Amino acid sequence: MRHLKWIPLITVVATAMILTLQNTEQARVDFLIWHLEAPQILVLATVFAGGMIAGFLARGSRPAAKLTQDTPPAETP
């Protein structure tokens, strides 16, 4: 049972390795007047990080939704 917690970690690491090995060719990115050539994995990682930051900023200071509702205890007569 102790080893079950390693399965998600191994899965993520293996997926990241496969993604990295399959996306080594150069990708050209054109944005307005800028032109950039970089490995595809770097472009993918940058877009992913930008999305994470945008999601974090869009969430702002709102707390995450609670999974349980707080209900007051029932009153007894």
A tleap script that builds the chain and sets N, CA, C and O, in Angstrom:
source leaprc.protein.ff14SB
mol = sequence {
  NMET ARG HIE LEU LYS TRP ILE PRO LEU ILE
  THR VAL VAL ALA THR ALA MET ILE LEU THR
  LEU GLN ASN THR GLU GLN ALA ARG VAL ASP
  PHE LEU ILE TRP HIE LEU GLU ALA PRO GLN
  ILE LEU VAL LEU ALA THR VAL PHE ALA GLY
  GLY MET ILE ALA GLY PHE LEU ALA ARG GLY
  SER ARG PRO ALA ALA LYS LEU THR GLN ASP
  THR PRO PRO ALA GLU THR CPRO
}
set mol.1.N position { 0.820 -1.189 0.000 }
set mol.1.CA position { 0.000 0.000 0.000 }
set mol.1.C position { 0.867 1.258 0.000 }
set mol.1.O position { 0.473 2.286 -0.550 }
set mol.2.N position { 2.060 1.175 0.624 }
set mol.2.CA position { 2.959 2.328 0.665 }
set mol.2.C position { 3.404 2.743 -0.720 }
set mol.2.O position { 3.651 3.923 -0.968 }
set mol.3.N position { 3.508 1.799 -1.613 }
set mol.3.CA position { 4.040 2.075 -2.936 }
set mol.3.C position { 3.010 2.709 -3.861 }
set mol.3.O position { 3.375 3.194 -4.932 }
set mol.4.N position { 1.754 2.720 -3.489 }
set mol.4.CA position { 0.729 3.296 -4.350 }
set mol.4.C position { 0.890 4.801 -4.514 }
set mol.4.O position { 0.502 5.345 -5.548 }
set mol.5.N position { 1.451 5.487 -3.524 }
set mol.5.CA position { 1.620 6.930 -3.646 }
set mol.5.C position { 2.712 7.291 -4.652 }
set mol.5.O position { 2.778 8.441 -5.089 }
set mol.6.N position { 3.557 6.353 -5.026 }
set mol.6.CA position { 4.601 6.613 -6.010 }
set mol.6.C position { 4.086 6.534 -7.440 }
set mol.6.O position { 4.711 7.081 -8.348 }
set mol.7.N position { 2.966 5.868 -7.656 }
set mol.7.CA position { 2.445 5.676 -9.016 }
set mol.7.C position { 2.153 7.001 -9.713 }
set mol.7.O position { 2.578 7.167 -10.856 }
set mol.8.N position { 1.447 7.961 -9.091 }
set mol.8.CA position { 1.217 9.239 -9.783 }
set mol.8.C position { 2.517 9.989 -10.096 }
set mol.8.O position { 2.642 10.591 -11.162 }
set mol.9.N position { 3.472 9.955 -9.183 }
set mol.9.CA position { 4.744 10.633 -9.416 }
set mol.9.C position { 5.490 10.009 -10.589 }
set mol.9.O position { 5.993 10.721 -11.457 }
set mol.10.N position { 5.561 8.699 -10.617 }
set mol.10.CA position { 6.238 8.005 -11.711 }
set mol.10.C position { 5.533 8.277 -13.039 }
set mol.10.O position { 6.188 8.451 -14.066 }
set mol.11.N position { 4.215 8.314 -13.021 }
set mol.11.CA position { 3.441 8.601 -14.235 }
set mol.11.C position { 3.734 9.998 -14.759 }
set mol.11.O position { 3.936 10.178 -15.960 }
set mol.12.N position { 3.758 10.984 -13.878 }
set mol.12.CA position { 4.033 12.361 -14.294 }
set mol.12.C position { 5.450 12.499 -14.834 }
set mol.12.O position { 5.659 13.137 -15.865 }
set mol.13.N position { 6.416 11.913 -14.154 }
set mol.13.CA position { 7.810 11.992 -14.602 }
set mol.13.C position { 7.979 11.293 -15.951 }
set mol.13.O position { 8.647 11.826 -16.837 }
set mol.14.N position { 7.398 10.129 -16.118 }
set mol.14.CA position { 7.505 9.399 -17.387 }
set mol.14.C position { 6.848 10.189 -18.522 }
set mol.14.O position { 7.392 10.256 -19.624 }
set mol.15.N position { 5.695 10.781 -18.262 }
set mol.15.CA position { 5.007 11.585 -19.277 }
set mol.15.C position { 5.845 12.805 -19.652 }
set mol.15.O position { 5.950 13.145 -20.831 }
set mol.16.N position { 6.440 13.463 -18.662 }
set mol.16.CA position { 7.287 14.627 -18.939 }
set mol.16.C position { 8.510 14.228 -19.760 }
set mol.16.O position { 8.919 14.964 -20.659 }
set mol.17.N position { 9.094 13.076 -19.460 }
set mol.17.CA position { 10.257 12.619 -20.222 }
set mol.17.C position { 9.883 12.324 -21.669 }
set mol.17.O position { 10.614 12.696 -22.586 }
set mol.18.N position { 8.764 11.668 -21.876 }
set mol.18.CA position { 8.313 11.357 -23.234 }
set mol.18.C position { 8.033 12.646 -23.997 }
set mol.18.O position { 8.428 12.783 -25.155 }
set mol.19.N position { 7.354 13.587 -23.355 }
set mol.19.CA position { 7.042 14.866 -23.985 }
set mol.19.C position { 8.324 15.599 -24.367 }
set mol.19.O position { 8.418 16.158 -25.460 }
set mol.20.N position { 9.295 15.600 -23.487 }
set mol.20.CA position { 10.566 16.280 -23.756 }
set mol.20.C position { 11.316 15.621 -24.910 }
set mol.20.O position { 11.830 16.315 -25.788 }
set mol.21.N position { 11.384 14.296 -24.918 }
set mol.21.CA position { 12.122 13.591 -25.963 }
set mol.21.C position { 11.460 13.701 -27.331 }
set mol.21.O position { 12.147 13.631 -28.350 }
set mol.22.N position { 10.149 13.871 -27.374 }
set mol.22.CA position { 9.453 13.935 -28.650 }
set mol.22.C position { 9.334 15.355 -29.193 }
set mol.22.O position { 8.910 15.531 -30.335 }
set mol.23.N position { 9.692 16.364 -28.420 }
set mol.23.CA position { 9.526 17.749 -28.862 }
set mol.23.C position { 10.840 18.508 -28.805 }
set mol.23.O position { 10.928 19.571 -28.192 }
set mol.24.N position { 11.865 17.953 -29.452 }
set mol.24.CA position { 13.183 18.582 -29.435 }
set mol.24.C position { 13.424 19.475 -30.646 }
set mol.24.O position { 14.351 20.284 -30.626 }
set mol.25.N position { 12.614 19.352 -31.703 }
set mol.25.CA position { 12.851 20.165 -32.889 }
set mol.25.C position { 12.519 21.634 -32.609 }
set mol.25.O position { 11.818 21.958 -31.651 }
set mol.26.N position { 13.034 22.502 -33.461 }
set mol.26.CA position { 12.860 23.938 -33.292 }
set mol.26.C position { 11.444 24.359 -33.699 }
set mol.26.O position { 10.864 23.822 -34.642 }
set mol.27.N position { 10.917 25.316 -32.973 }
set mol.27.CA position { 9.612 25.885 -33.293 }
set mol.27.C position { 9.792 27.384 -33.470 }
set mol.27.O position { 10.503 28.022 -32.694 }
set mol.28.N position { 9.162 27.937 -34.468 }
set mol.28.CA position { 9.242 29.377 -34.708 }
set mol.28.C position { 7.987 30.020 -34.146 }
set mol.28.O position { 6.866 29.602 -34.435 }
set mol.29.N position { 8.202 31.046 -33.338 }
set mol.29.CA position { 7.096 31.786 -32.730 }
set mol.29.C position { 7.169 33.212 -33.255 }
set mol.29.O position { 8.188 33.884 -33.095 }
set mol.30.N position { 6.091 33.674 -33.881 }
set mol.30.CA position { 5.993 35.048 -34.382 }
set mol.30.C position { 4.946 35.779 -33.558 }
set mol.30.O position { 3.797 35.347 -33.470 }
set mol.31.N position { 5.351 36.886 -32.957 }
set mol.31.CA position { 4.428 37.701 -32.174 }
set mol.31.C position { 4.693 39.161 -32.514 }
set mol.31.O position { 5.741 39.712 -32.177 }
set mol.32.N position { 3.736 39.772 -33.180 }
set mol.32.CA position { 3.845 41.155 -33.648 }
set mol.32.C position { 5.141 41.337 -34.441 }
set mol.32.O position { 5.256 40.811 -35.548 }
set mol.33.N position { 6.110 42.064 -33.902 }
set mol.33.CA position { 7.347 42.291 -34.651 }
set mol.33.C position { 8.478 41.376 -34.196 }
set mol.33.O position { 9.582 41.449 -34.737 }
set mol.34.N position { 8.223 40.517 -33.211 }
set mol.34.CA position { 9.265 39.641 -32.685 }
set mol.34.C position { 9.184 38.264 -33.328 }
set mol.34.O position { 8.101 37.746 -33.600 }
set mol.35.N position { 10.334 37.696 -33.560 }
set mol.35.CA position { 10.438 36.345 -34.100 }
set mol.35.C position { 11.399 35.572 -33.204 }
set mol.35.O position { 12.481 36.058 -32.874 }
set mol.36.N position { 11.003 34.387 -32.823 }
set mol.36.CA position { 11.808 33.584 -31.902 }
set mol.36.C position { 11.815 32.147 -32.370 }
set mol.36.O position { 10.780 31.606 -32.757 }
set mol.37.N position { 12.979 31.530 -32.334 }
set mol.37.CA position { 13.075 30.098 -32.582 }
set mol.37.C position { 13.610 29.444 -31.327 }
set mol.37.O position { 14.641 29.849 -30.791 }
set mol.38.N position { 12.900 28.427 -30.864 }
set mol.38.CA position { 13.275 27.726 -29.640 }
set mol.38.C position { 12.791 26.288 -29.747 }
set mol.38.O position { 11.921 25.982 -30.563 }
set mol.39.N position { 13.351 25.400 -28.924 }
set mol.39.CA position { 12.839 24.019 -28.922 }
set mol.39.C position { 11.352 24.000 -28.545 }
set mol.39.O position { 10.899 24.778 -27.705 }
set mol.40.N position { 10.619 23.112 -29.175 }
set mol.40.CA position { 9.176 23.036 -28.925 }
set mol.40.C position { 8.851 22.840 -27.445 }
set mol.40.O position { 7.872 23.400 -26.952 }
set mol.41.N position { 9.648 22.063 -26.741 }
set mol.41.CA position { 9.365 21.811 -25.334 }
set mol.41.C position { 9.469 23.099 -24.524 }
set mol.41.O position { 8.722 23.292 -23.565 }
set mol.42.N position { 10.392 23.978 -24.906 }
set mol.42.CA position { 10.523 25.262 -24.217 }
set mol.42.C position { 9.303 26.143 -24.494 }
set mol.42.O position { 8.814 26.831 -23.598 }
set mol.43.N position { 8.819 26.119 -25.722 }
set mol.43.CA position { 7.617 26.879 -26.067 }
set mol.43.C position { 6.412 26.328 -25.297 }
set mol.43.O position { 5.616 27.092 -24.752 }
set mol.44.N position { 6.285 25.004 -25.257 }
set mol.44.CA position { 5.174 24.392 -24.522 }
set mol.44.C position { 5.234 24.719 -23.033 }
set mol.44.O position { 4.213 25.041 -22.425 }
set mol.45.N position { 6.428 24.639 -22.445 }
set mol.45.CA position { 6.580 24.935 -21.019 }
set mol.45.C position { 6.273 26.392 -20.720 }
set mol.45.O position { 5.672 26.700 -19.691 }
set mol.46.N position { 6.683 27.299 -21.614 }
set mol.46.CA position { 6.414 28.718 -21.417 }
set mol.46.C position { 4.914 29.004 -21.494 }
set mol.46.O position { 4.379 29.750 -20.674 }
set mol.47.N position { 4.245 28.418 -22.468 }
set mol.47.CA position { 2.799 28.618 -22.586 }
set mol.47.C position { 2.070 28.028 -21.382 }
set mol.47.O position { 1.124 28.631 -20.874 }
set mol.48.N position { 2.498 26.867 -20.928 }
set mol.48.CA position { 1.888 26.247 -19.752 }
set mol.48.C position { 2.078 27.128 -18.521 }
set mol.48.O position { 1.128 27.364 -17.774 }
set mol.49.N position { 3.298 27.612 -18.306 }
set mol.49.CA position { 3.579 28.471 -17.150 }
set mol.49.C position { 2.767 29.772 -17.243 }
set mol.49.O position { 2.236 30.250 -16.240 }
set mol.50.N position { 2.679 30.334 -18.440 }
set mol.50.CA position { 1.874 31.551 -18.620 }
set mol.50.C position { 0.410 31.316 -18.301 }
set mol.50.O position { -0.244 32.177 -17.712 }
set mol.51.N position { -0.105 30.169 -18.680 }
set mol.51.CA position { -1.496 29.827 -18.359 }
set mol.51.C position { -1.712 29.646 -16.869 }
set mol.51.O position { -2.736 30.054 -16.322 }
set mol.52.N position { -0.733 29.028 -16.217 }
set mol.52.CA position { -0.841 28.857 -14.761 }
set mol.52.C position { -0.829 30.209 -14.053 }
set mol.52.O position { -1.612 30.435 -13.130 }
set mol.53.N position { 0.048 31.096 -14.478 }
set mol.53.CA position { 0.129 32.426 -13.869 }
set mol.53.C position { -1.146 33.214 -14.141 }
set mol.53.O position { -1.665 33.879 -13.244 }
set mol.54.N position { -1.657 33.148 -15.371 }
set mol.54.CA position { -2.899 33.853 -15.700 }
set mol.54.C position { -4.061 33.315 -14.869 }
set mol.54.O position { -4.886 34.092 -14.391 }
set mol.55.N position { -4.135 32.015 -14.694 }
set mol.55.CA position { -5.190 31.432 -13.866 }
set mol.55.C position { -5.079 31.849 -12.420 }
set mol.55.O position { -6.089 32.121 -11.771 }
set mol.56.N position { -3.858 31.902 -11.906 }
set mol.56.CA position { -3.633 32.328 -10.534 }
set mol.56.C position { -4.040 33.787 -10.352 }
set mol.56.O position { -4.695 34.136 -9.370 }
set mol.57.N position { -3.648 34.640 -11.306 }
set mol.57.CA position { -3.993 36.058 -11.214 }
set mol.57.C position { -5.493 36.288 -11.395 }
set mol.57.O position { -6.064 37.169 -10.752 }
set mol.58.N position { -6.138 35.504 -12.268 }
set mol.58.CA position { -7.574 35.657 -12.486 }
set mol.58.C position { -8.367 35.251 -11.255 }
set mol.58.O position { -9.437 35.798 -10.987 }
set mol.59.N position { -7.846 34.306 -10.519 }
set mol.59.CA position { -8.516 33.870 -9.294 }
set mol.59.C position { -8.480 34.985 -8.264 }
set mol.59.O position { -9.429 35.152 -7.498 }
set mol.60.N position { -7.401 35.746 -8.236 }
set mol.60.CA position { -7.278 36.883 -7.329 }
set mol.60.C position { -7.261 36.450 -5.884 }
set mol.60.O position { -6.674 35.428 -5.530 }
set mol.61.N position { -7.908 37.234 -5.061 }
set mol.61.CA position { -7.890 36.964 -3.624 }
set mol.61.C position { -9.105 36.158 -3.174 }
set mol.61.O position { -9.330 35.977 -1.977 }
set mol.62.N position { -9.881 35.678 -4.134 }
set mol.62.CA position { -11.041 34.857 -3.757 }
set mol.62.C position { -10.577 33.528 -3.194 }
set mol.62.O position { -9.706 32.884 -3.779 }
set mol.63.N position { -11.134 33.106 -2.079 }
set mol.63.CA position { -10.735 31.796 -1.532 }
set mol.63.C position { -11.298 30.662 -2.381 }
set mol.63.O position { -12.296 30.831 -3.082 }
set mol.64.N position { -10.665 29.541 -2.311 }
set mol.64.CA position { -11.149 28.359 -3.024 }
set mol.64.C position { -12.483 27.922 -2.435 }
set mol.64.O position { -12.757 28.153 -1.257 }
set mol.65.N position { -13.306 27.292 -3.259 }
set mol.65.CA position { -14.622 26.840 -2.802 }
set mol.65.C position { -14.457 25.771 -1.733 }
set mol.65.O position { -13.568 24.923 -1.808 }
set mol.66.N position { -15.320 25.829 -0.755 }
set mol.66.CA position { -15.268 24.827 0.308 }
set mol.66.C position { -15.898 23.531 -0.183 }
set mol.66.O position { -16.859 23.542 -0.952 }
set mol.67.N position { -15.353 22.440 0.265 }
set mol.67.CA position { -15.891 21.143 -0.123 }
set mol.67.C position { -17.073 20.743 0.745 }
set mol.67.O position { -17.920 19.959 0.317 }
set mol.68.N position { -17.136 21.270 1.954 }
set mol.68.CA position { -18.236 20.947 2.848 }
set mol.68.C position { -18.931 22.235 3.266 }
set mol.68.O position { -18.315 23.300 3.319 }
set mol.69.N position { -20.199 22.124 3.556 }
set mol.69.CA position { -20.944 23.287 4.017 }
set mol.69.C position { -20.903 23.324 5.529 }
set mol.69.O position { -21.027 22.300 6.201 }
set mol.70.N position { -20.727 24.532 6.054 }
set mol.70.CA position { -20.756 24.698 7.498 }
set mol.70.C position { -22.217 24.870 7.923 }
set mol.70.O position { -22.866 25.852 7.560 }
set mol.71.N position { -22.716 23.926 8.679 }
set mol.71.CA position { -24.082 24.015 9.177 }
set mol.71.C position { -24.038 24.076 10.691 }
set mol.71.O position { -23.299 23.330 11.334 }
set mol.72.N position { -24.832 24.968 11.250 }
set mol.72.CA position { -24.826 25.053 12.721 }
set mol.72.C position { -25.428 23.774 13.308 }
set mol.72.O position { -26.251 23.120 12.667 }
set mol.73.N position { -25.019 23.423 14.517 }
set mol.73.CA position { -25.573 22.235 15.158 }
set mol.73.C position { -27.070 22.432 15.434 }
set mol.73.O position { -27.535 23.542 15.694 }
set mol.74.N position { -27.788 21.343 15.368 }
set mol.74.CA position { -29.233 21.402 15.608 }
set mol.74.C position { -29.494 21.727 17.076 }
set mol.74.O position { -28.827 21.221 17.979 }
set mol.75.N position { -30.487 22.588 17.279 }
set mol.75.CA position { -30.833 22.951 18.658 }
set mol.75.C position { -31.734 21.885 19.259 }
set mol.75.O position { -32.639 21.372 18.601 }
set mol.76.N position { -31.474 21.565 20.504 }
set mol.76.CA position { -32.317 20.573 21.187 }
set mol.76.C position { -33.231 21.313 22.168 }
set mol.76.O position { -32.787 22.241 22.846 }
set mol.77.N position { -34.491 20.913 22.247 }
set mol.77.CA position { -35.435 21.611 23.139 }
set mol.77.C position { -35.208 21.330 24.589 }
set mol.77.O position { -35.930 21.851 25.439 }
savepdb mol mol.pdb
quit
